[in-house]
Amino acid sequence: MSEIVNLNKARKARAKSRDKRQADENAVKFGRSKGAKARDKAEADRLRSRHDGHKRDE
């Protein structure tokens, strides 16, 4: 005989594994370390400051 399967538990387990896979993909795609975020912010601030320094006075 075959094993009895609770369909609700099977459906929830499948959804949970799908959500976990999506979360892992997002972590790879969007996840950055604190140092990388700080480095990018510092670079943006440096570029903004340099751009503002080249503005003409009105």
PDB file of N, CA, C and O in Angstrom:
ATOM      1  N   MET A   1       0.828  -1.189   0.000  1.00  0.00           N
ATOM      2  CA  MET A   1       0.000   0.000   0.000  1.00  0.00           C
ATOM      3  C   MET A   1       0.871   1.252   0.000  1.00  0.00           C
ATOM      4  O   MET A   1       2.044   1.221   0.372  1.00  0.00           O
ATOM      5  N   SER A   2       0.271   2.329  -0.421  1.00  0.00           N
ATOM      6  CA  SER A   2       1.007   3.586  -0.457  1.00  0.00           C
ATOM      7  C   SER A   2       0.814   4.353   0.845  1.00  0.00           C
ATOM      8  O   SER A   2      -0.061   4.045   1.655  1.00  0.00           O
ATOM      9  N   GLU A   3       1.636   5.332   1.010  1.00  0.00           N
ATOM     10  CA  GLU A   3       1.599   6.143   2.227  1.00  0.00           C
ATOM     11  C   GLU A   3       0.540   7.232   2.102  1.00  0.00           C
ATOM     12  O   GLU A   3       0.364   7.812   1.031  1.00  0.00           O
ATOM     13  N   ILE A   4      -0.150   7.502   3.177  1.00  0.00           N
ATOM     14  CA  ILE A   4      -1.171   8.554   3.189  1.00  0.00           C
ATOM     15  C   ILE A   4      -0.473   9.904   3.276  1.00  0.00           C
ATOM     16  O   ILE A   4       0.434  10.094   4.087  1.00  0.00           O
ATOM     17  N   VAL A   5      -0.905  10.842   2.431  1.00  0.00           N
ATOM     18  CA  VAL A   5      -0.295  12.168   2.368  1.00  0.00           C
ATOM     19  C   VAL A   5      -1.348  13.210   2.694  1.00  0.00           C
ATOM     20  O   VAL A   5      -2.426  13.222   2.099  1.00  0.00           O
ATOM     21  N   ASN A   6      -1.038  14.075   3.630  1.00  0.00           N
ATOM     22  CA  ASN A   6      -1.911  15.193   3.952  1.00  0.00           C
ATOM     23  C   ASN A   6      -1.679  16.258   2.883  1.00  0.00           C
ATOM     24  O   ASN A   6      -0.594  16.834   2.807  1.00  0.00           O
ATOM     25  N   LEU A   7      -2.682  16.519   2.066  1.00  0.00           N
ATOM     26  CA  LEU A   7      -2.521  17.435   0.940  1.00  0.00           C
ATOM     27  C   LEU A   7      -2.244  18.866   1.384  1.00  0.00           C
ATOM     28  O   LEU A   7      -1.513  19.586   0.704  1.00  0.00           O
ATOM     29  N   ASN A   8      -2.810  19.294   2.510  1.00  0.00           N
ATOM     30  CA  ASN A   8      -2.534  20.642   3.011  1.00  0.00           C
ATOM     31  C   ASN A   8      -1.067  20.788   3.367  1.00  0.00           C
ATOM     32  O   ASN A   8      -0.439  21.792   3.030  1.00  0.00           O
ATOM     33  N   LYS A   9      -0.510  19.776   4.058  1.00  0.00           N
ATOM     34  CA  LYS A   9       0.897  19.840   4.438  1.00  0.00           C
ATOM     35  C   LYS A   9       1.793  19.787   3.210  1.00  0.00           C
ATOM     36  O   LYS A   9       2.813  20.474   3.162  1.00  0.00           O
ATOM     37  N   ALA A  10       1.432  18.985   2.220  1.00  0.00           N
ATOM     38  CA  ALA A  10       2.230  18.891   0.996  1.00  0.00           C
ATOM     39  C   ALA A  10       2.205  20.225   0.242  1.00  0.00           C
ATOM     40  O   ALA A  10       3.232  20.684  -0.256  1.00  0.00           O
ATOM     41  N   ARG A  11       1.024  20.837   0.167  1.00  0.00           N
ATOM     42  CA  ARG A  11       0.898  22.125  -0.530  1.00  0.00           C
ATOM     43  C   ARG A  11       1.710  23.206   0.182  1.00  0.00           C
ATOM     44  O   ARG A  11       2.406  23.990  -0.463  1.00  0.00           O
ATOM     45  N   LYS A  12       1.620  23.245   1.511  1.00  0.00           N
ATOM     46  CA  LYS A  12       2.355  24.248   2.281  1.00  0.00           C
ATOM     47  C   LYS A  12       3.865  24.024   2.190  1.00  0.00           C
ATOM     48  O   LYS A  12       4.631  24.985   2.117  1.00  0.00           O
ATOM     49  N   ALA A  13       4.294  22.764   2.193  1.00  0.00           N
ATOM     50  CA  ALA A  13       5.722  22.471   2.070  1.00  0.00           C
ATOM     51  C   ALA A  13       6.243  22.898   0.704  1.00  0.00           C
ATOM     52  O   ALA A  13       7.344  23.440   0.602  1.00  0.00           O
ATOM     53  N   ARG A  14       5.465  22.659  -0.342  1.00  0.00           N
ATOM     54  CA  ARG A  14       5.867  23.066  -1.693  1.00  0.00           C
ATOM     55  C   ARG A  14       5.958  24.594  -1.781  1.00  0.00           C
ATOM     56  O   ARG A  14       6.902  25.123  -2.369  1.00  0.00           O
ATOM     57  N   ALA A  15       4.990  25.300  -1.206  1.00  0.00           N
ATOM     58  CA  ALA A  15       5.003  26.764  -1.221  1.00  0.00           C
ATOM     59  C   ALA A  15       6.190  27.299  -0.418  1.00  0.00           C
ATOM     60  O   ALA A  15       6.830  28.270  -0.820  1.00  0.00           O
ATOM     61  N   LYS A  16       6.477  26.665   0.707  1.00  0.00           N
ATOM     62  CA  LYS A  16       7.596  27.105   1.545  1.00  0.00           C
ATOM     63  C   LYS A  16       8.922  26.931   0.811  1.00  0.00           C
ATOM     64  O   LYS A  16       9.785  27.807   0.876  1.00  0.00           O
ATOM     65  N   SER A  17       9.092  25.813   0.116  1.00  0.00           N
ATOM     66  CA  SER A  17      10.341  25.601  -0.620  1.00  0.00           C
ATOM     67  C   SER A  17      10.451  26.585  -1.781  1.00  0.00           C
ATOM     68  O   SER A  17      11.547  27.057  -2.084  1.00  0.00           O
ATOM     69  N   ARG A  18       9.333  26.903  -2.433  1.00  0.00           N
ATOM     70  CA  ARG A  18       9.341  27.882  -3.527  1.00  0.00           C
ATOM     71  C   ARG A  18       9.720  29.264  -2.989  1.00  0.00           C
ATOM     72  O   ARG A  18      10.514  29.972  -3.609  1.00  0.00           O
ATOM     73  N   ASP A  19       9.159  29.651  -1.845  1.00  0.00           N
ATOM     74  CA  ASP A  19       9.477  30.948  -1.247  1.00  0.00           C
ATOM     75  C   ASP A  19      10.938  31.011  -0.818  1.00  0.00           C
ATOM     76  O   ASP A  19      11.587  32.045  -0.972  1.00  0.00           O
ATOM     77  N   LYS A  20      11.456  29.911  -0.283  1.00  0.00           N
ATOM     78  CA  LYS A  20      12.856  29.864   0.132  1.00  0.00           C
ATOM     79  C   LYS A  20      13.776  30.021  -1.069  1.00  0.00           C
ATOM     80  O   LYS A  20      14.774  30.738  -0.999  1.00  0.00           O
ATOM     81  N   ARG A  21      13.446  29.357  -2.169  1.00  0.00           N
ATOM     82  CA  ARG A  21      14.250  29.469  -3.385  1.00  0.00           C
ATOM     83  C   ARG A  21      14.238  30.916  -3.900  1.00  0.00           C
ATOM     84  O   ARG A  21      15.274  31.444  -4.303  1.00  0.00           O
ATOM     85  N   GLN A  22      13.064  31.549  -3.883  1.00  0.00           N
ATOM     86  CA  GLN A  22      12.947  32.944  -4.332  1.00  0.00           C
ATOM     87  C   GLN A  22      13.759  33.866  -3.427  1.00  0.00           C
ATOM     88  O   GLN A  22      14.405  34.795  -3.911  1.00  0.00           O
ATOM     89  N   ALA A  23      13.731  33.621  -2.128  1.00  0.00           N
ATOM     90  CA  ALA A  23      14.493  34.442  -1.181  1.00  0.00           C
ATOM     91  C   ALA A  23      15.987  34.288  -1.428  1.00  0.00           C
ATOM     92  O   ALA A  23      16.729  35.268  -1.353  1.00  0.00           O
ATOM     93  N   ASP A  24      16.435  33.081  -1.718  1.00  0.00           N
ATOM     94  CA  ASP A  24      17.849  32.863  -2.005  1.00  0.00           C
ATOM     95  C   ASP A  24      18.269  33.582  -3.284  1.00  0.00           C
ATOM     96  O   ASP A  24      19.354  34.161  -3.342  1.00  0.00           O
ATOM     97  N   GLU A  25      17.421  33.548  -4.302  1.00  0.00           N
ATOM     98  CA  GLU A  25      17.723  34.258  -5.551  1.00  0.00           C
ATOM     99  C   GLU A  25      17.802  35.759  -5.319  1.00  0.00           C
ATOM    100  O   GLU A  25      18.678  36.428  -5.866  1.00  0.00           O
ATOM    101  N   ASN A  26      16.884  36.293  -4.505  1.00  0.00           N
ATOM    102  CA  ASN A  26      16.887  37.727  -4.213  1.00  0.00           C
ATOM    103  C   ASN A  26      18.114  38.117  -3.407  1.00  0.00           C
ATOM    104  O   ASN A  26      18.664  39.200  -3.605  1.00  0.00           O
ATOM    105  N   ALA A  27      18.549  37.253  -2.505  1.00  0.00           N
ATOM    106  CA  ALA A  27      19.733  37.555  -1.699  1.00  0.00           C
ATOM    107  C   ALA A  27      20.955  37.665  -2.590  1.00  0.00           C
ATOM    108  O   ALA A  27      21.815  38.515  -2.358  1.00  0.00           O
ATOM    109  N   VAL A  28      21.044  36.825  -3.599  1.00  0.00           N
ATOM    110  CA  VAL A  28      22.176  36.887  -4.520  1.00  0.00           C
ATOM    111  C   VAL A  28      22.068  38.127  -5.401  1.00  0.00           C
ATOM    112  O   VAL A  28      23.066  38.795  -5.671  1.00  0.00           O
ATOM    113  N   LYS A  29      20.848  38.430  -5.847  1.00  0.00           N
ATOM    114  CA  LYS A  29      20.654  39.539  -6.781  1.00  0.00           C
ATOM    115  C   LYS A  29      20.796  40.899  -6.102  1.00  0.00           C
ATOM    116  O   LYS A  29      21.442  41.793  -6.649  1.00  0.00           O
ATOM    117  N   PHE A  30      20.205  41.069  -4.923  1.00  0.00           N
ATOM    118  CA  PHE A  30      20.135  42.375  -4.291  1.00  0.00           C
ATOM    119  C   PHE A  30      20.997  42.520  -3.043  1.00  0.00           C
ATOM    120  O   PHE A  30      21.279  43.639  -2.614  1.00  0.00           O
ATOM    121  N   GLY A  31      21.406  41.433  -2.472  1.00  0.00           N
ATOM    122  CA  GLY A  31      22.127  41.485  -1.204  1.00  0.00           C
ATOM    123  C   GLY A  31      23.531  42.039  -1.369  1.00  0.00           C
ATOM    124  O   GLY A  31      24.299  41.565  -2.206  1.00  0.00           O
ATOM    125  N   ARG A  32      23.858  43.027  -0.582  1.00  0.00           N
ATOM    126  CA  ARG A  32      25.202  43.598  -0.585  1.00  0.00           C
ATOM    127  C   ARG A  32      25.639  43.756   0.857  1.00  0.00           C
ATOM    128  O   ARG A  32      24.819  43.925   1.759  1.00  0.00           O
ATOM    129  N   SER A  33      26.929  43.699   1.054  1.00  0.00           N
ATOM    130  CA  SER A  33      27.445  43.834   2.410  1.00  0.00           C
ATOM    131  C   SER A  33      27.375  45.292   2.846  1.00  0.00           C
ATOM    132  O   SER A  33      27.205  46.191   2.022  1.00  0.00           O
ATOM    133  N   LYS A  34      27.507  45.510   4.130  1.00  0.00           N
ATOM    134  CA  LYS A  34      27.470  46.861   4.686  1.00  0.00           C
ATOM    135  C   LYS A  34      28.616  47.692   4.114  1.00  0.00           C
ATOM    136  O   LYS A  34      28.440  48.874   3.817  1.00  0.00           O
ATOM    137  N   GLY A  35      29.780  47.081   3.959  1.00  0.00           N
ATOM    138  CA  GLY A  35      30.932  47.782   3.402  1.00  0.00           C
ATOM    139  C   GLY A  35      30.698  48.211   1.962  1.00  0.00           C
ATOM    140  O   GLY A  35      31.094  49.308   1.567  1.00  0.00           O
ATOM    141  N   ALA A  36      30.057  47.354   1.175  1.00  0.00           N
ATOM    142  CA  ALA A  36      29.773  47.692  -0.224  1.00  0.00           C
ATOM    143  C   ALA A  36      28.787  48.855  -0.305  1.00  0.00           C
ATOM    144  O   ALA A  36      28.939  49.748  -1.139  1.00  0.00           O
ATOM    145  N   LYS A  37      27.775  48.841   0.567  1.00  0.00           N
ATOM    146  CA  LYS A  37      26.811  49.944   0.579  1.00  0.00           C
ATOM    147  C   LYS A  37      27.495  51.248   0.982  1.00  0.00           C
ATOM    148  O   LYS A  37      27.235  52.292   0.385  1.00  0.00           O
ATOM    149  N   ALA A  38      28.366  51.196   1.989  1.00  0.00           N
ATOM    150  CA  ALA A  38      29.073  52.395   2.448  1.00  0.00           C
ATOM    151  C   ALA A  38      29.998  52.917   1.365  1.00  0.00           C
ATOM    152  O   ALA A  38      30.093  54.126   1.155  1.00  0.00           O
ATOM    153  N   ARG A  39      30.690  52.002   0.668  1.00  0.00           N
ATOM    154  CA  ARG A  39      31.597  52.403  -0.401  1.00  0.00           C
ATOM    155  C   ARG A  39      30.830  53.101  -1.530  1.00  0.00           C
ATOM    156  O   ARG A  39      31.277  54.127  -2.042  1.00  0.00           O
ATOM    157  N   ASP A  40      29.676  52.546  -1.917  1.00  0.00           N
ATOM    158  CA  ASP A  40      28.874  53.156  -2.973  1.00  0.00           C
ATOM    159  C   ASP A  40      28.328  54.510  -2.551  1.00  0.00           C
ATOM    160  O   ASP A  40      28.276  55.434  -3.362  1.00  0.00           O
ATOM    161  N   LYS A  41      27.919  54.642  -1.284  1.00  0.00           N
ATOM    162  CA  LYS A  41      27.412  55.924  -0.797  1.00  0.00           C
ATOM    163  C   LYS A  41      28.519  56.970  -0.780  1.00  0.00           C
ATOM    164  O   LYS A  41      28.289  58.122  -1.147  1.00  0.00           O
ATOM    165  N   ALA A  42      29.718  56.577  -0.356  1.00  0.00           N
ATOM    166  CA  ALA A  42      30.845  57.508  -0.323  1.00  0.00           C
ATOM    167  C   ALA A  42      31.204  57.956  -1.732  1.00  0.00           C
ATOM    168  O   ALA A  42      31.506  59.128  -1.955  1.00  0.00           O
ATOM    169  N   GLU A  43      31.173  57.035  -2.675  1.00  0.00           N
ATOM    170  CA  GLU A  43      31.471  57.375  -4.069  1.00  0.00           C
ATOM    171  C   GLU A  43      30.421  58.338  -4.621  1.00  0.00           C
ATOM    172  O   GLU A  43      30.766  59.297  -5.311  1.00  0.00           O
ATOM    173  N   ALA A  44      29.139  58.092  -4.323  1.00  0.00           N
ATOM    174  CA  ALA A  44      28.079  58.982  -4.791  1.00  0.00           C
ATOM    175  C   ALA A  44      28.223  60.366  -4.167  1.00  0.00           C
ATOM    176  O   ALA A  44      28.032  61.372  -4.850  1.00  0.00           O
ATOM    177  N   ASP A  45      28.559  60.430  -2.880  1.00  0.00           N
ATOM    178  CA  ASP A  45      28.757  61.716  -2.214  1.00  0.00           C
ATOM    179  C   ASP A  45      29.933  62.472  -2.827  1.00  0.00           C
ATOM    180  O   ASP A  45      29.869  63.685  -3.025  1.00  0.00           O
ATOM    181  N   ARG A  46      31.012  61.735  -3.127  1.00  0.00           N
ATOM    182  CA  ARG A  46      32.191  62.363  -3.726  1.00  0.00           C
ATOM    183  C   ARG A  46      31.849  62.931  -5.105  1.00  0.00           C
ATOM    184  O   ARG A  46      32.247  64.049  -5.432  1.00  0.00           O
ATOM    185  N   LEU A  47      31.119  62.169  -5.905  1.00  0.00           N
ATOM    186  CA  LEU A  47      30.742  62.651  -7.234  1.00  0.00           C
ATOM    187  C   LEU A  47      29.792  63.833  -7.163  1.00  0.00           C
ATOM    188  O   LEU A  47      29.913  64.777  -7.944  1.00  0.00           O
ATOM    189  N   ARG A  48      28.839  63.787  -6.227  1.00  0.00           N
ATOM    190  CA  ARG A  48      27.898  64.898  -6.069  1.00  0.00           C
ATOM    191  C   ARG A  48      28.638  66.160  -5.645  1.00  0.00           C
ATOM    192  O   ARG A  48      28.361  67.245  -6.155  1.00  0.00           O
ATOM    193  N   SER A  49      29.577  66.023  -4.716  1.00  0.00           N
ATOM    194  CA  SER A  49      30.352  67.164  -4.247  1.00  0.00           C
ATOM    195  C   SER A  49      31.183  67.747  -5.385  1.00  0.00           C
ATOM    196  O   SER A  49      31.264  68.965  -5.543  1.00  0.00           O
ATOM    197  N   ARG A  50      31.787  66.888  -6.160  1.00  0.00           N
ATOM    198  CA  ARG A  50      32.611  67.357  -7.285  1.00  0.00           C
ATOM    199  C   ARG A  50      31.741  68.076  -8.316  1.00  0.00           C
ATOM    200  O   ARG A  50      32.134  69.110  -8.858  1.00  0.00           O
ATOM    201  N   HIS A  51      30.559  67.521  -8.581  1.00  0.00           N
ATOM    202  CA  HIS A  51      29.659  68.146  -9.542  1.00  0.00           C
ATOM    203  C   HIS A  51      29.200  69.505  -9.036  1.00  0.00           C
ATOM    204  O   HIS A  51      29.163  70.470  -9.800  1.00  0.00           O
ATOM    205  N   ASP A  52      28.849  69.592  -7.750  1.00  0.00           N
ATOM    206  CA  ASP A  52      28.407  70.859  -7.177  1.00  0.00           C
ATOM    207  C   ASP A  52      29.539  71.883  -7.182  1.00  0.00           C
ATOM    208  O   ASP A  52      29.282  73.082  -7.290  1.00  0.00           O
ATOM    209  N   GLY A  53      30.767  71.436  -7.067  1.00  0.00           N
ATOM    210  CA  GLY A  53      31.903  72.345  -7.063  1.00  0.00           C
ATOM    211  C   GLY A  53      32.147  72.993  -8.413  1.00  0.00           C
ATOM    212  O   GLY A  53      32.797  74.035  -8.492  1.00  0.00           O
ATOM    213  N   HIS A  54      31.637  72.391  -9.474  1.00  0.00           N
ATOM    214  CA  HIS A  54      31.836  72.936 -10.809  1.00  0.00           C
ATOM    215  C   HIS A  54      30.681  73.801 -11.274  1.00  0.00           C
ATOM    216  O   HIS A  54      30.670  74.245 -12.422  1.00  0.00           O
ATOM    217  N   LYS A  55      29.709  74.050 -10.409  1.00  0.00           N
ATOM    218  CA  LYS A  55      28.575  74.896 -10.796  1.00  0.00           C
ATOM    219  C   LYS A  55      29.030  76.353 -10.875  1.00  0.00           C
ATOM    220  O   LYS A  55      29.928  76.797 -10.160  1.00  0.00           O
ATOM    221  N   ARG A  56      28.381  77.055 -11.762  1.00  0.00           N
ATOM    222  CA  ARG A  56      28.686  78.474 -11.923  1.00  0.00           C
ATOM    223  C   ARG A  56      27.822  79.290 -10.959  1.00  0.00           C
ATOM    224  O   ARG A  56      26.692  78.913 -10.647  1.00  0.00           O
ATOM    225  N   ASP A  57      28.363  80.391 -10.503  1.00  0.00           N
ATOM    226  CA  ASP A  57      27.586  81.302  -9.668  1.00  0.00           C
ATOM    227  C   ASP A  57      26.669  82.128 -10.535  1.00  0.00           C
ATOM    228  O   ASP A  57      27.033  82.537 -11.638  1.00  0.00           O
ATOM    229  N   GLU A  58      25.480  82.370 -10.031  1.00  0.00           N
ATOM    230  CA  GLU A  58      24.534  83.171 -10.807  1.00  0.00           C
ATOM    231  C   GLU A  58      24.513  84.601 -10.328  1.00  0.00           C
ATOM    232  O   GLU A  58      23.772  85.422 -10.868  1.00  0.00           O
TER     233      GLU A  58
END
